[in-house]
């Protein structure tokens, strides 16, 4: 057992209501012969800490390290446990952790809003004790109220789960309080690590503490956790069974980009998932015919700027997904720094386009901007978009419009791949339409335009190193005379510029 226990500095202090019924005696089935019941407690993953946010800690999403922690815990649980029921408290950090675990385990996640709120972070290691000064008595009163609410909430949670294994994702204070209650010492300090596991078992009429603060799923001493993401399979209900090298490579690349660009998303540099300059919330809303009461999923959300812009424009709910924990951390920092009510209508999740953790028909619209050219075989992603949309739901795709000249298209592919190794292929207008129709969509509207790009800024957006910058610049310059890439590359004063051809589609899910 990896629990670190602490003792109060004043041994004469007494816990709140020492005769209070403890967890082991209060939370029990009506039938004492109930089968073995297991309660696994998982502490939530690391959340973003931002001094610029007015939101409470319960409303803050996960950091890059937090998303990586969820991957490690999910992999371990999938290999070592059989969970029957997955539930979380209502804090955003717990729900995001739980959703990731649920996707790995093939379980739907429930939220228990009746679990008490208002726990203070230092209560895990330093539970309030009875003392003669008023400030301690006030803290003791708050802690006592929290304790009194927690026990019946736990009893309610387990009421229909006797004989099963329940996984509860919650905070360190809840876990520490239950361990204290079980041991009968309200003065016991308990250190609970992020994504650690603690287990209680009920067997033959008794509760037993099996272990606490179990963390072997986390690499010891490692600075980061390798990102392993799934390739979706319609035949396999557990999409985490097989990993895709394409998704893992893209996640690692964009993690590096995010690290180079830093945590502050309020820079002139934007990642390759974000909009070209002319693609903004107003354009998306107008082109897609999106109503203000729409529920929209943005796949490949990147830095989160466009997602927040759509919420500011009035879209009721915007959820952004990405495969890069680092980019999701940048997006969450931007959301927290926004300081506007609409930012609370936006949240970000870690998920690949080929395996989205959402129910059928969950969204009115799906948006992906400069995403699908990163997928060599995008059909699986498009089929996921189809699944999570209702009949006549809208799909908005904005991407590179490939030249019909195969040689020019191949040259542009070489340049794109040199700049960004996650690039897969450029497609022509007819190839895009064919993909959408194969996936069950009907193209309703399309639009093409040319976007002028500054080559230096384009390279900065993915934080390329000097050798890549030089190689891509040479490739662009080599195509100036013959327009070999179809990009109309040119020197304008001291700047190297080119024209990117963009295409946008509004497609509808065909009614079944």
C-alpha positions in Angstrom: 0.0 0.0 0.0 1.5 3.3 -1.1 -0.4 5.6 1.2 1.6 8.3 3.0 0.0 8.9 6.4 0.5 12.0 8.6 -0.4 12.6 12.2 -1.7 15.9 13.6 0.8 18.2 15.3 -1.4 18.4 18.4 -2.3 14.9 19.6 -4.8 16.3 22.0 -7.1 17.6 19.3 -10.2 15.5 18.6 -11.9 14.8 15.3 -15.4 16.2 14.5 -17.9 14.2 16.3 -15.7 11.2 17.2 -18.7 8.9 17.6 -19.9 9.6 14.0 -20.7 6.4 12.1 -17.8 5.6 9.8 -17.9 4.4 6.2 -17.4 0.7 7.0 -20.5 0.7 9.2 -22.7 3.1 7.4 -22.4 2.0 3.8 -23.8 -1.5 3.8 -26.3 -3.6 1.7 -29.7 -4.6 3.1 -28.7 -8.2 2.5 -25.5 -9.1 4.4 -24.9 -12.1 2.1 -24.4 -9.9 -0.9 -21.7 -11.0 -3.3 -18.2 -9.4 -3.3 -18.6 -5.7 -4.0 -15.6 -3.6 -5.1 -15.3 0.2 -5.0 -12.4 1.6 -6.9 -11.6 5.2 -6.4 -9.5 7.0 -9.0 -8.2 10.5 -8.4 -8.8 12.8 -11.4 -5.9 13.7 -13.7 -3.9 17.0 -13.5 -5.9 20.1 -14.3 -4.7 23.4 -15.8 -3.8 26.0 -13.3 -4.3 29.5 -14.5 -4.1 32.8 -12.5 -6.0 34.5 -15.3 -9.2 32.5 -14.9 -12.3 33.5 -12.8 -13.5 30.0 -13.0 -13.4 27.7 -9.9 -11.1 24.7 -10.0 -14.1 22.5 -10.6 -14.7 24.2 -13.9 -11.2 23.8 -15.3 -10.1 21.2 -17.8 -7.0 19.0 -18.0 -3.4 19.9 -18.7 -1.3 18.2 -21.3 0.2 16.0 -18.5 -3.3 15.3 -17.2 -4.4 14.0 -20.6 -1.3 11.8 -20.7 -2.1 10.5 -17.2 -5.6 9.5 -18.4 -4.0 7.5 -21.2 -1.7 5.6 -18.8 -4.5 4.9 -16.3 -6.9 3.8 -19.1 -4.3 1.4 -20.5 -3.7 -0.1 -17.1 -7.3 -0.5 -16.2 -8.0 -2.1 -19.6 -5.3 -4.7 -18.9 -5.9 -5.4 -15.2 -9.5 -4.7 -14.3 -13.1 -5.5 -15.3 -15.3 -2.6 -14.4 -19.1 -2.8 -14.3 -20.0 0.8 -13.5 -18.2 4.1 -14.1 -19.2 7.2 -12.3 -17.6 10.6 -11.6 -18.3 13.6 -9.5 -19.5 16.8 -11.3 -16.1 18.6 -11.5 -14.9 19.1 -15.1 -11.5 17.5 -14.4 -13.2 14.3 -13.0 -15.6 14.1 -15.9 -12.8 14.5 -18.5 -10.8 11.8 -16.8 -13.8 9.6 -16.6 -14.8 10.1 -20.2 -11.3 9.0 -21.3 -11.5 5.9 -19.1 -15.0 5.1 -20.3 -13.8 5.2 -23.9 -11.0 2.8 -23.2 -13.2 0.4 -21.2 -16.2 0.6 -23.5 -18.4 1.9 -20.7 -20.9 4.7 -20.6 -20.0 7.2 -17.9 -22.5 8.5 -15.3 -22.1 11.7 -13.3 -23.2 11.8 -9.6 -24.2 15.4 -9.0 -25.3 14.5 -5.5 -21.7 13.9 -4.4 -20.9 16.9 -2.1 -19.1 19.9 -3.4 -17.0 22.5 -1.6 -14.1 20.3 -0.5 -11.0 22.3 0.3 -7.8 21.0 -1.2 -5.7 20.9 2.1 -8.3 18.7 3.8 -6.6 15.6 2.3 -3.4 16.0 4.2 -4.6 18.4 7.0 -8.2 17.6 8.1 -9.6 20.3 10.4 -9.4 19.4 14.1 -11.3 20.7 17.1 -9.2 23.6 18.6 -10.0 26.6 20.8 -9.7 29.3 18.1 -12.6 30.3 16.0 -11.0 30.0 12.6 -10.3 26.3 13.2 -13.9 25.8 14.4 -15.2 27.4 11.3 -13.1 25.1 9.1 -14.2 22.1 11.3 -17.8 23.0 10.7 -17.3 23.1 6.9 -15.5 19.8 7.0 -18.1 18.2 9.2 -20.9 19.3 6.8 -18.9 17.8 3.9 -18.4 14.5 5.8 -22.0 14.3 6.7 -23.0 14.8 3.0 -20.5 12.3 1.7 -21.6 9.2 3.5 -25.2 9.1 2.4 -24.1 10.1 -1.2 -21.8 7.1 -1.2 -24.5 4.9 0.1 -26.8 6.1 -2.7 -24.1 5.5 -5.3 -23.6 1.9 -4.3 -27.3 1.2 -3.7 -27.8 -0.6 -7.0 -24.2 -1.8 -7.4 -23.8 -4.5 -4.8 -22.1 -7.5 -6.2 -20.4 -5.4 -8.9 -17.2 -3.4 -9.4 -17.7 0.4 -9.4 -15.1 2.9 -10.5 -15.6 6.4 -9.0 -13.5 9.2 -10.4 -13.3 12.0 -7.9 -10.9 14.3 -6.0 -8.1 13.6 -3.4 -10.2 15.0 -0.5 -13.1 12.5 -1.1 -10.6 9.6 -1.3 -8.7 10.8 1.8 -11.9 11.3 3.7 -13.2 7.8 3.0 -9.8 6.3 4.0 -9.9 8.3 7.2 -13.5 7.2 7.9 -12.6 3.6 7.2 -9.6 3.7 9.6 -11.6 5.5 12.2 -9.1 8.3 12.6 -10.4 11.7 11.6 -7.0 13.2 12.2 -5.2 11.0 9.6 -3.6 12.9 6.7 -3.6 10.9 3.5 -1.6 11.8 0.4 -3.4 11.0 -2.8 -1.6 11.1 -6.1 -3.3 12.2 -9.3 -4.9 9.2 -11.2 -3.9 6.9 -8.3 -6.2 4.1 -7.4 -7.7 3.1 -4.0 -9.9 0.0 -3.5 -12.4 -1.0 -0.9 -14.0 -4.5 -0.9 -17.2 -5.7 0.8 -17.2 -9.4 1.4 -19.0 -11.7 3.8 -20.5 -8.8 5.7 -17.3 -6.7 6.1 -15.5 -3.9 4.3 -11.7 -4.2 3.7 -9.2 -1.7 2.4 -7.5 -3.6 -0.4 -4.9 -0.9 -1.3 -4.5 2.9 -1.5 -2.7 5.4 -3.7 -1.7 2.8 -6.3 0.3 4.4 -9.1 2.3 1.7 -10.9 0.5 2.6 -14.1 2.5 5.9 -14.2 6.1 5.7 -15.5 8.3 6.3 -12.5 10.5 9.4 -12.9 9.3 9.9 -16.5 8.8 13.5 -17.6 6.1 12.6 -20.0 4.0 9.6 -21.1 4.2 8.3 -24.7 0.9 9.1 -26.4 -0.9 6.0 -27.7 -4.1 6.5 -29.6 -6.5 4.0 -31.1 -7.6 3.2 -34.6 -11.3 2.9 -34.6 -12.9 -0.3 -35.7 -16.6 -0.7 -36.3 -16.3 -4.4 -35.6 -14.4 -4.0 -32.4 -16.4 -2.4 -29.5 -13.1 -1.6 -27.7 -11.2 0.8 -30.1 -8.2 1.0 -27.8 -7.3 -2.6 -28.6 -5.1 -1.6 -31.5 -3.0 1.6 -31.9 -2.5 3.6 -35.0 1.0 4.8 -35.9 -0.5 7.7 -37.9 -2.4 9.1 -34.9 0.5 8.5 -32.5 2.9 10.3 -34.8 0.6 13.2 -35.2 0.1 13.5 -31.5 3.8 13.5 -30.8 4.5 16.1 -33.5 1.9 18.5 -32.3 2.9 18.0 -28.7 6.4 19.2 -29.8 4.8 22.1 -31.6 2.9 23.1 -28.5 6.0 22.9 -26.4 8.0 25.1 -28.7 5.2 27.7 -29.0 4.7 27.7 -25.2 1.5 27.7 -23.1 0.4 31.2 -24.2 -2.0 30.8 -27.1 -2.3 34.6 -27.6 0.5 34.7 -30.1 0.5 35.4 -33.8 1.6 31.8 -34.4 -1.2 29.3 -34.9 -0.9 25.5 -35.3 -1.8 23.8 -38.6 -5.2 22.7 -37.3 -6.4 26.3 -37.0 -8.0 28.5 -39.5 -6.5 30.2 -42.5 -7.0 34.0 -42.1 -10.3 34.2 -44.0 -11.9 31.4 -42.0 -13.5 32.8 -38.9 -16.6 32.2 -36.9 -18.8 34.4 -39.0 -17.8 32.7 -42.2 -18.4 29.2 -40.7 -21.8 30.2 -39.3 -22.9 31.8 -42.5 -21.6 29.0 -44.8 -22.9 26.2 -42.6 -26.3 27.9 -41.8 -25.7 27.2 -38.1 -28.4 28.3 -35.7 -27.5 29.7 -32.3 -29.0 26.7 -30.5 -26.7 24.3 -32.4 -24.5 21.7 -30.7 -21.2 21.6 -32.6 -18.2 19.4 -32.6 -14.9 20.7 -33.9 -12.5 17.9 -34.8 -8.9 18.9 -34.8 -9.5 21.9 -32.6 -5.8 22.9 -32.2 -5.3 26.1 -30.2 -9.1 26.5 -29.7 -9.3 30.0 -31.2 -12.0 29.1 -33.7 -14.0 27.1 -31.2 -14.1 30.0 -28.8 -15.0 32.3 -31.7 -18.0 30.1 -32.6 -19.2 30.2 -29.0 -18.8 34.0 -28.9 -20.9 34.2 -32.2 -23.7 32.5 -30.3 -23.4 28.7 -30.9 -25.0 27.1 -27.8 -22.4 24.4 -27.3 -18.9 23.9 -28.9 -16.8 20.8 -28.0 -13.4 20.6 -29.6 -11.4 17.4 -29.8 -7.7 16.9 -30.7 -5.2 14.1 -30.4 -2.4 16.3 -29.0 -2.5 16.8 -25.2 -0.1 19.8 -25.7 -2.5 21.6 -28.1 -5.4 20.8 -25.8 -3.5 22.5 -22.9 -3.0 25.6 -25.1 -6.7 25.6 -25.9 -7.7 25.3 -22.3 -5.4 28.2 -21.3 -7.0 30.3 -24.0 -10.5 29.4 -22.7 -9.5 30.2 -19.1 -8.0 33.5 -20.2 -11.0 34.6 -22.2 -12.9 35.8 -19.1 -16.2 35.8 -20.8 -19.4 33.8 -20.0 -19.4 32.2 -23.5 -16.2 30.4 -22.7 -18.1 28.1 -20.3 -20.0 26.8 -23.3 -16.8 25.4 -24.8 -14.7 22.4 -23.6 -11.9 20.3 -25.1 -11.4 16.5 -25.2 -8.6 14.2 -26.1 -9.8 11.8 -28.9 -8.9 10.8 -32.4 -11.2 11.6 -35.3 -11.6 7.8 -35.9 -13.0 7.0 -32.5 -15.1 9.8 -30.9 -16.4 9.3 -27.4 -19.9 10.6 -28.1 -23.3 8.9 -28.5 -25.0 8.5 -31.9 -26.7 11.7 -33.1 -25.1 13.8 -30.3 -24.3 16.9 -32.4 -26.2 19.0 -34.9 -23.0 19.8 -36.8 -19.4 18.7 -37.2 -16.6 21.0 -38.3 -13.1 20.1 -39.4 -10.7 22.7 -40.7 -7.4 21.6 -42.4 -7.7 18.2 -40.7 -8.5 15.5 -43.3 -5.4 16.1 -45.4 -3.5 14.6 -42.4 -5.4 11.3 -42.8 -4.3 8.8 -45.5 -7.5 7.0 -45.1 -10.2 9.4 -43.8 -13.2 7.2 -44.5 -13.2 5.9 -40.9 -13.2 9.5 -39.5 -16.0 10.5 -41.9 -18.0 7.5 -40.8 -17.6 8.6 -37.2 -18.9 12.1 -38.1 -21.8 10.4 -39.8 -22.6 8.3 -36.6 -22.6 11.3 -34.2 -24.9 13.4 -36.4 -28.7 13.0 -36.6 -30.5 12.6 -39.9 -29.8 15.8 -42.0 -27.0 16.8 -39.6 -24.4 19.1 -41.1 -20.8 18.4 -41.8 -18.5 21.3 -42.7 -15.1 20.4 -44.2 -12.5 23.1 -45.1 -9.2 21.8 -46.5 -6.7 22.1 -49.3 -8.1 22.1 -52.8 -5.7 20.0 -54.8 -4.7 20.7 -58.4 -6.1 18.5 -61.1 -2.6 18.4 -62.5 -1.1 15.3 -60.9 2.5 16.6 -61.2 1.7 19.8 -59.5 -0.3 18.0 -56.8 2.7 15.7 -56.2 5.1 18.6 -55.9 2.8 20.3 -53.4 2.5 17.1 -51.4 6.3 16.9 -51.1 6.5 20.5 -49.8 3.6 19.9 -47.3 5.2 16.7 -46.1 8.6 18.3 -45.6 7.1 21.1 -43.5 4.8 18.8 -41.5 5.5 15.1 -41.4 1.9 14.4 -40.3 0.6 15.5 -43.8 -0.8 12.6 -45.7 -2.1 13.7 -49.1 -3.8 16.5 -51.0 -7.1 15.7 -52.7 -8.9 17.2 -55.7 -12.5 18.5 -55.5 -13.8 15.4 -57.1 -11.9 13.2 -54.7 -13.4 15.1 -51.8 -16.9 14.7 -53.1 -16.4 11.0 -53.7 -15.2 10.6 -50.0 -18.2 12.4 -48.6 -20.6 10.5 -50.7 -19.0 7.1 -49.8 -19.5 8.1 -46.1 -23.2 8.7 -46.6 -23.2 12.5 -47.0 -24.8 14.6 -49.7 -22.9 17.7 -50.7 -25.3 20.7 -50.4 -22.9 23.6 -50.9 -19.3 24.2 -51.8 -17.0 27.2 -52.1 -13.4 27.7 -53.3 -11.0 30.6 -52.8 -7.3 31.5 -52.8 -5.5 32.4 -49.6 -2.2 34.3 -49.8 0.3 32.9 -47.4 3.6 34.3 -46.0 6.0 31.4 -46.2 7.9 32.4 -43.0 4.7 32.7 -40.9 3.5 29.4 -42.4 6.7 27.7 -41.3 6.5 29.4 -37.9 3.0 28.0 -37.3 4.4 24.6 -36.7 7.7 25.7 -35.2 10.0 24.1 -37.7 13.7 23.9 -37.0 16.3 25.7 -39.2 17.1 22.7 -41.4 13.5 22.1 -42.3 12.9 25.8 -42.8 15.8 26.0 -45.2 14.7 22.8 -47.1 11.1 24.0 -47.5 12.1 27.5 -48.6 14.4 26.0 -51.2 11.6 23.8 -52.5 9.2 26.8 -52.7 11.8 28.9 -54.5 12.6 26.1 -56.9 9.0 26.2 -58.1 8.9 29.9 -58.8 9.9 29.8 -62.5 7.7 27.0 -63.7 5.0 27.1 -61.0 5.8 23.4 -60.4 3.6 23.2 -57.3 0.7 25.3 -58.6 1.2 27.7 -55.7 2.2 30.8 -57.6 5.2 31.2 -55.4 6.8 34.7 -55.6 9.2 37.1 -54.0 7.5 40.2 -52.7 10.0 42.7 -51.3 12.0 40.5 -48.9 9.2 38.0 -48.3 8.5 34.7 -49.9 4.7 34.4 -50.6 2.5 31.8 -52.3 -1.2 31.2 -52.9 -3.0 28.3 -51.2 -6.2 27.0 -52.8 -8.9 26.2 -50.2 -12.2 24.4 -50.7 -15.1 24.2 -48.3 -18.0 21.7 -48.3 -21.3 21.8 -46.5 -22.6 18.2 -46.6 -25.8 16.7 -45.0 -26.2 13.3 -43.5 -28.6 11.4 -45.7 -31.8 10.3 -43.9 -31.9 6.6 -43.4 
